[in-house]
């Protein structure tokens, strides 16, 4: 019984996340109400409040969930890979993630520019965790000699995260027919050029 209840709660939260991200991407955070989220998720308004004490809490949980999936994807992609292959795997993982969770990626990109939100500290911490995972791979590349010894690992990792996010959103909005492998190779070419400048 507990397992069934736990699974239902996870499923409900997932539906709420999907509804919230779609609505916020469509009409913005301020214009999205708890009633809208409940209706889109196909649940009662009370169900939203049973799972989250407020719209802000739901949005913070959504950020944790979405960026957590991305960070886990990074870790899985690089596991056991040598540095050069790991870098390519990171780029591919980010592109695949954004292709799958396009609305969340657009939302994340817009929220990273806003500094007056209640969840800004949460977003900062989550972003740092994702970039930290990239930094481990970049540092391994520096240590192995695949990347320049004087490379600023933190800045390069932040750039890779940001460029990947912007390029992927641009690809999906303006060039959706372009194959993912082609986008990956173009992005890697940019990364390699910058790293060896």
N, C-alpha and C positions, 0 to 999 in steps of 0.2 A: 504493500500500500504506500509506504513512504517513497519507494522508488518511482512508482507511478505518479505520485503527487509532485515529486521533485522534477520528473521529466516534463510534466504538464507546465510547471512553473518556468522551466527553462524555455519551453516552446512559446509560452505566453510572452515572456520577456523578449524573445527573438522577434515575435510578431510586432510587439510594441516598438522595438528598435527599428525594424524595417518601415513601419508606418511613420515614425517620427522622422527618420532620415529622408524619406520621400517627401513628406510634407514640408519640412524645413528647407529642403533643396528647392522645392517648387515656390514657396511663398515666404520664406524667411522665418527665423526663430520667433520674432516678436508677434508675427501674425498667426502663428500656429498655436492653437489652443489644445488643452487636454481633451476637450470634447472631440476635436478634429482627429487627434491621435487615436482615441478610443474607437471612433467610427471607422477610421481607415483600417484599424487592426481587427475590427469585428468583435470588440469586447465592450463591456459596460465601463463607464467612466470610473466606477469604484474599483475596477480591476487595475486600472492604471495606478490609482492611489494605494492599492494593496501592495503593488510591486515597487512603487517609487513614491516618496513623500511629496514630491513636487515635480513640476516640469523641468526645473533646473537640475534636480537630482537625476531625472531620467536622462537628460542630455549629457550630464557628466558620466553616467554609466554607459551611455552610448559611445562617448569618446573612448572610455577605457576599453570597451568591448572591441570597437573598430580598430584602434591603434594596437591593441593587444593581439588581434588576429594578424595584423601586418608584421608585428615584431616576431610572433611565432613563425610566420611564413619565412622571414629572413633567417631565423635560426635553423629551420628545417632545410632551407635551400643551401646553406653553406656547410652544413654538417659533413665532416670528412673530406671536404674539397680543398685542393691546394689553392693558394691565394688568387692566382689569375682566374681559375675556374670559379672560385667563390665570388669574385667580383661580378663575373658574368651572370652567375646564379642569382645574386642580389638584385641586379637590374631586371632580370626576367621575373623574379618573384614580385617585385614592386609593380611591374607592368601588368602581370596577371591579376594581382590583387586589385589594382585600380580598374582593370577591365571588368572584373567580377563585381566590385563594390563602387561603381562609378559615382553614384549619388553621394556616398559617404566621402569619397575622395574630393569631390567638388565642395562639399560642406567643410571638410578639413582645411582645404586650401583657403577658403574664405575666412574661416574662423582664426586661422593663424595670423591674419592681418589685424584682427580686432584685439585691442588691449584692455577694453573696459568691461569684459564679461566676467561674471562670477567664477567661471570655471577656467580662467586663464592660467592659474597656477597648475591645475590638473593637466591642462593641455601641454604646458611647458615641461612638466615631469614626464609625461607619456612620450612626447617628442624626443626628449633627451634619452629615454630608454631605447627607442627605435634607432636613433642616430648612434647610440652607444654600441648597438649590435653591428651596425655598419662599420664603426670605428675599429672594432676588433678585427674585422676582415681587412680593412685598409692597413692597420698596424702590422698584421701578418704579412701583407704585401711589402711593406717597408722593411720588415725584419728579414724577409727572404731575398730582398734585392729586386723584386719585381716592380717595385715603386721606388721613386727617389728617396734617399735617406733624409733629405731636408724637407720632405712634404709635411705640411701642417695637417696632421691626421684629423683633428677635430673639425677644422674648417673644411677639409676635403670631404669628410663624411657628411657634414651638414649640407654642403653643396650637392653631393650625390643624391641625398634625400630630397632636397628642394627641386633640383633640376628634374629628377625622375618624376616627381609629383606633377610639376608644371607640364613637362613634355607629354606625360601620359594623358592628362586631362585635355591638352591641346589635340593630341592624336585622336582621342575618342570623340571630341566635339567637332573637329574640323577635317579629319582624315580617317574616319572610321573604317574605310575599306582597306587601309594600308595594313599589311600583315604584321603581326606582333614581332616576328623574327627580324623584320626589316627595321622596325622602330628600335628594338633592342640593340641591333648592330650599330645603328646611327648614334644612339645614346652612348654605347660603349666607346665608339670612336671619339666622341667629344671628351669623355672621361679620360681616355688614354692620352689624348693630345694635351689636355690641361695638366694631367699628372706629370707629363714628361717635359713641360715647358720650362 
